Amino acid sequence: MSGESRMVPLPVAVPGERWDVIVAGGGTAGVFAGVSAARAGARTLVVEAFGSVGGSGTNAQVTPLMRNVSSGVNLNRGLTDDLKRRMIARGDGAVDPNGNDNWFNPEGMKYVLERMLLEAGARVLYHTHVVAPMLDGERLSGVIVHNKGGLQELRADVFVDATGDADLAVAAGVPFMAGDEDGVHQAMSLRFTLAGVNLARLNDFLGPLGQGSSDAAFLHFWMVWEKGSRLEPLFREAVARGVLLERDGDYFQAFSMPGRPGELSFNCPRIRADLNDGADPWHLSDAQVDGREGVERLLAFCRAFLPGCEDAYLAAYAPMVGVRESRRIRGEYVLTLDDILECRTFPDAVCRNHYPVDIHTVRSREKLQHTTTGDAPYFRKDTFHEIPFRAMLPIGVTNLLVPGRTASATFEAQSAIRVQQNCHSMGEAAGLAAATAAREHGGNVKAVDAARLRVELRALGANV
């Protein structure tokens, strides 16, 4: 009836459902937290906004995994090893001639990660958004979610915020940091895949330019203005002819994928510089539009300038914008750049890292800051720093863990620990700690014995 208004219905408690652990977000850290908690015997629910798990690796198509090694040995083990074994066995993962085992097909990873969750005994609730926390002092008693069933109330003893933007933690009042000293975030990207590519012909073209591969199935080529790429003259010509915009050369990168012959995955286009906050819904929405426009330009460039791509066509846009950094909680420990450069270790460490400081800045004339050389201990090939358990323990809430790219770290430090395999390791540790807290400490994650946690992680194959 005209003029009639209706009240929004109150959340409905799901009857008979109470969980030991609820993981908000089934992304890069969240899916590993869910597997880990369930394998440890916790009744575990993973709440995911998309229709598949894997986050950045699957729905943002961030492939391959970035290498994280010390003396040539992988630092991220445990569940990461399990994932890689499964991917390689089904042809959706591969090891290149240099021993790099980080190549994968994001579509295959969706299935493998889902199977890992279900085999562990976890439940997944897809197409569901976490709306608000339910607080009882410094304790989360539950979360309000929204899906096709309307607003619902889910309760658990322990919660893991793996939303990628610390949505649950921030809504619960946890203090947080965002961006650099001026609040400016790293650049976002919208990845896409190109099909119908003659990889052998493209590899023959890239070889004399210093960007070919001994095996065309493992291509990696790139261009960043004034960084020494021999593809730069092609980009200059494309800009002059109006095929590309100047900013399309701020960052360009592409990889082949196992199990998908004739396809390339592109780590670009960069999103417009003023759209850099992945926790801002308007920035995210406009980034999708800006990204698709950029893909159109890059598609035209590839067809016109890269031999082997003349008949290429757009296979897929990533359904999720690639966000490198948004919010970071303030935890019981804040990891710093000095911690990284001085290779500091911690008695409560849950992850080791040797990936470099990698800041994709949107600031003019500072297109990329990738720190790989210097006098600090970190620049030796046989070193690493550690990430402490306390960096996942937010201030002010006793039964919440926050692993992944939103863990407690400065802007510079986060740029080194944000890559997927570190999120795997933090997620695995968070899940195990959550199960322990639910079983033994009434949900209080701060009461978990970190030394014992490390022993248990090692027994599961983790490198800590």
N, C-alpha and C positions, 0 to 999 in steps of 0.2 A: 504494500500500500504506500502511496506517495507520502513522504514526510515521516514515515515510520522508521525508527532506528532500532538496531538490535545490539545487545551487549556481546562482547567477545566471550565465549565460554571459558570458564576457569580450567586449568590443567586437570586432567584426569589421571589418577594413579593407576598404573598398569597392574591389574590384580595378580597377586601371587608372585610377582617378579621383584626379587631383590638380588643385587649382584655384589660380589666381593669387590670387583674392579670394573669401573666404567672408563673406557678410553674415548675421549672426545676428539674425533678425527682419525680416520684410517689412512693417513698419509705416510710419508717416509718414516717418521719416528713412530707414529701411532700403530701401524700394522705390526711392527716389531714388538712394541709394548704389549699388544694384544696376544701375539703368539707366545711371548715369554711368560706373561701372567698365567695364561691358560695351561701352558706346559708345566707350570709350577703348581697346578692344582686349583687355581682360583677360578671361581665362576665369573667369567669375563664377557663383557659386552663392548663391542666397538661401534660407535655411532659415527656414520659417515654421510656427508652431504651429497656426494656423487653416487653413481651406481656401480662403482668399482673402487678398490683400494689401491694404494701405491702413491697417491699424491703427486709430488713433483716428478717422480720417475715414470709414472704412467699417464696421469691426466694432464700434466704439463709437458710430457714427452721429453724430459731432460735425460738424454742418452748421449754417450755412454756415462757410466759412473766415473767420476774423477779419481785418478789413482791417488792412493794415500799409503806411501811405502817408506820404510827406513831400511837402508842397505838392501834395497830391492825386495824386501819382504812386506807383504800386506800387513797393515796395522789393525784393520777391522776384520775380525774373524767371527767365531760363533755362528749366529743365525745368518750372517752375511755369507759365510761359506756354504751353508745349507741352501740358501737362495741360488747362489751361483751354480752349485752342482745340479740343482733341479733345472735351471734354465739351460745349461749346456746339454743336459741329457735329452731335452725335447727340441733342441735346435734353435732355441730362442736366446741363447747365450753363446759366446765364443771366446777363444783365446787367440790373440794375434801372434804373428811370428816373433814379436819381442817379449812374449810371455804376459802381456796385459790381458787379464781375464775380466775386464770391466765392460765389454761390449754386450748389449742386450737389445731385445725387441720389446718396447713398452707394452704392446698388446699382449704378448705372451706373459709378461710379468704380472699383468692384472690377474690372470688365471692362477699362476703359481702362488702368488701371495695369498689369494683367497683360499686356495687349497691348504696352505700352511696354517692359516687361521682355523679353518674348519677341522682339520685333522688334529689340531691341538685341543679342540673342544670349545673354542670361543664361538660366540654368536656375533653376527654382523647385522646392524640395522641401517640399511641404505636409505638414501633420499631423505635424510633426517638432519635438521639443524639444531644445534644447542642454542637455546634462546637466553636462558638466565640461570644463575646458580641459586640454590636454596641454602642459606647460611644459618648455622646455629653457633653463634659466637665466632671462633676461629676455625670452625669445622664446616665442611660442605656436607650437608645431609642428602642432597640430591640435586638434580638438574632438571630444568624444564626444557623440553624439546618440542619441535614442530615438524609434523609430516602429514601425510594424507589422513592420518587419524586425528588431526587437530593438535591442540596443545596437550602434552602429556608430561607426567612426572615420573622420572626414573631415579631410583635410590641405590646407593652403594656405600661400601665402607671406605673405599679409596677411589680417587679420580686421577686420571692422567690427562693433562691438557696437551694434546698433540694437534691442535687446530692450525698450527703454523704461524698464527698471529697472536697467540696467548689470549684468545677471546674469553675463555672461561676464567682464567686467572685474573685478567683485568676487570672483568665484570664482578669478580669476588673481592675486589679492592686491593689486589696485589700491586705494589708500586712497579713502574716499568720505565724503560728507556726506549727511545725511538729515533732512528736516524743518527746523523753525526752531531757535532757540537752545535750546528745550526738547525737541526731537525730535518736535514735533507737525507733522503734514503738512497740506497743503491738503485741503479736503473733496473726496470722490469723489461721482460721480453715476452713475445708471443711466438712460441715455436710452431713449426709446421713441417710436414713431410712432403717430399717431391717424389713422384713415381714416373716410370717410363724413362729412366736415365740409363744410358749406356755407360756403365761404370768403367769398363775397360778403356773405352775411348776417352773418357774424362781423365782417367788416370794417366794415359799417354800424354795428354795435354799438360797435366799438372807436374809431371816428372821433371821436365827441363826448368820449371819454375821453382823447384825445390820443395814441392808440396805433394809429390806422388807417394805411392806406397809400393812395397814389394808384392803386395797382394791387393788387387782392386776391391776385394771384399772388406778391406779395412781402410777406407779412405778417411782422411781428416784434412780439411783445408780451411784457410782463414784469411781475413784481411781486416786490419785496424789502421786507420790513418796514421802515417808517420811511424809505424812500428816495424818497417822493413819487409813487409810482405810484397812479393813480386807480382801479386795480383793488383796492386794499387793502380798502375796505369790503366787497367781495364775499368776500374771504378771511376777514375778521373774522366775517362772518355764517356762513361755512362751518365755521369752527372752533367757533363757538358752537352750531351744529346738530350737531356731531359728524361732519361729512363729512370734514374735514381735521384733522390734528394741528397744533399751533402751529408745529412745525418745518417743516411743508410750505410755510410762507411765508418761510422763510429765503432761498430762491432758487427762482424760477419763471420760465421763459422758453420761448418757442415760436417756431418759424419755419416758413414754407411751404417747399416744395421744387420745383424745376423738374422737369418730366416726371412729376409725381405730383399731378395735380389732386385736390382734396378731401382732401389729407393734410397733417398737421402733424408736425414733429419737435420734441420737447421736450427741453430741456437741464435735466432734472430727472427724478425727485426727487433731492434731496440725500440722501446716505447718512448714517446715524446717526453722531453726532459721534465716538463712541469707535472707530468703524471707519474709520480714515483712512490706514492704511499699505498702499499698493498692492503692496508687496513682501512682505507677510505673507500666506501662503496662507489662513489662517483668516479674516483680515479680508476678503480677496477673496471667499471662499465665503459668509460671512455677509452681505457687501454685496449679493450677488446676491439673497439671500432678502429682505433689508430693502428693497432697491430695488423688487422686484416688489410687495411690500405697499404701498409708496408709490405705485406706478403705479396700483394699484387705487383708492386714495383720489383721486388726481388725475383718473382717468377718471370717477369719480362726480361730482367737482366740475365738470368740463367739461360733462358732460351736464346737470347741474342749474342751472348758473349762467351759461354762455356760449351766447348765441343762435347757432344754426348748428351746435352740437355735440350737439343733443338725440339724434340717431340715430348718433352717432359710435361707433366700436368700435376696440379695440386691434388695430393692424396688426402690430406686432412689438416685442419687447423687444430692445435691443441685446445681442448675444451677449457683449460684453466690457464690463466696468465701466469707466467713464471715470475715469482716474487723471490728476490734474493734476501731481503731484510725488511722487517717492519717493526713490530714491537719486540722488546727483549725484557724479560722479567728482572727485577732486582731480587736476587736470591741470597742465600746465606754466604755465598762467595761470588764475587764478580771477577770473571776471568779477564785478564788484561793483555795488551800487546807485549808488555815486558815478560809476562808469564810465558808467552809463546817464544819470543826471541831468546830468552834465557833458558829455554827447555826445562821449565820447572815441572817437578813431579809432586804428587800429593798422596798422602796416606789413604785417602778415600777415592782415588782415581777410578773411573769407570770406562775411560776411553783414551786411546793414544792417537795423536795427530801429527802429521808432517806435511799436510797440505798448506800451501803458502797463503800469505795475506793477499786476498784477491778482491779488490774493491772496484766494482763497475760504477764509476762515479758519473753523475749527470752534469757535473760542473764543466763549464766551457774550458776547452783546451786541456782538460784533465780526463780524457776519455776512459783510461784504464790505469789502475795502479796494481801491479802484480809483483809483489816483492819476493824475488827468488835468489837474490845475491846480497851479500853484506858480510860484516865482520862478526856478527853475533853467532853464538853456538848453533842456532837453528838452521843455519845455511850449510852445515855439514850434511853429507848424505846419510850418515849413520845415526842421526839424532831424532828426537821427537819431544813433544810436550804432552802433558796429560790434562784431562778435563775432570774436575772433581765432582763427586756425587752432590756436594753442597750447591753446585751451580744449577741443579735441577730442583732445589728445595726453595720454594717461594717464601718470601717474608709474609707473615700474617695468616697463613692457612696451614693447618697441621696435617691434612690428609690429601694433599695435592702434590703431584709431581709434574714438572714441565720440561720434557726433553726436546732435543732438536734445535732448529735454528732460533727458537725463542728462549733458549737457556740463558742464564745470567752471564753476560759478557759485554764488554765495551764494543763500540761500533767496529773498531779495527780488528779486535779479537774474533768477533762473530764472523767476519769475512773469511777467516781461516777454518773455522769449525763447522760451517753451515752445510758443507757438501753431504751428499746422501749417505755415504758409508758411515760417517760420524753420527748422522742421525739414526742409522740402524743401531749402532752400538749404544748410544744413549737411550734409545727406545727399549732395547733389550734389557739394559740395566734397570730402567724405570719400571718395566713390567715385572721383573723378578722382585724388586724392592716393594712394589705395590702388593704383590701376592703375599710377601712376608709380613708386611704391615697389617694386612687384612686378617691374616691367620693368627698373628702373635701379639700385635700391639694395638688392637682396637682401631686400626686404621691410621695410627699416627706414623707417618713416614719418617719423621725426624728421629724416631726411636730405633730405626733400623740400624743394625751394626754394620757399618761400611766395610770393616775388615772382613767380616764373615761374608758379606755380599760379594766382595772381590774373590774370595775363595770359591764361592759357588759359581761365579761367572767363569773363572778359569776352568772349573770342572766341566763346564758346558762348551769349552773351546774358545772362550774370549781371550783376547790378548791384553791383559791388565796386570 
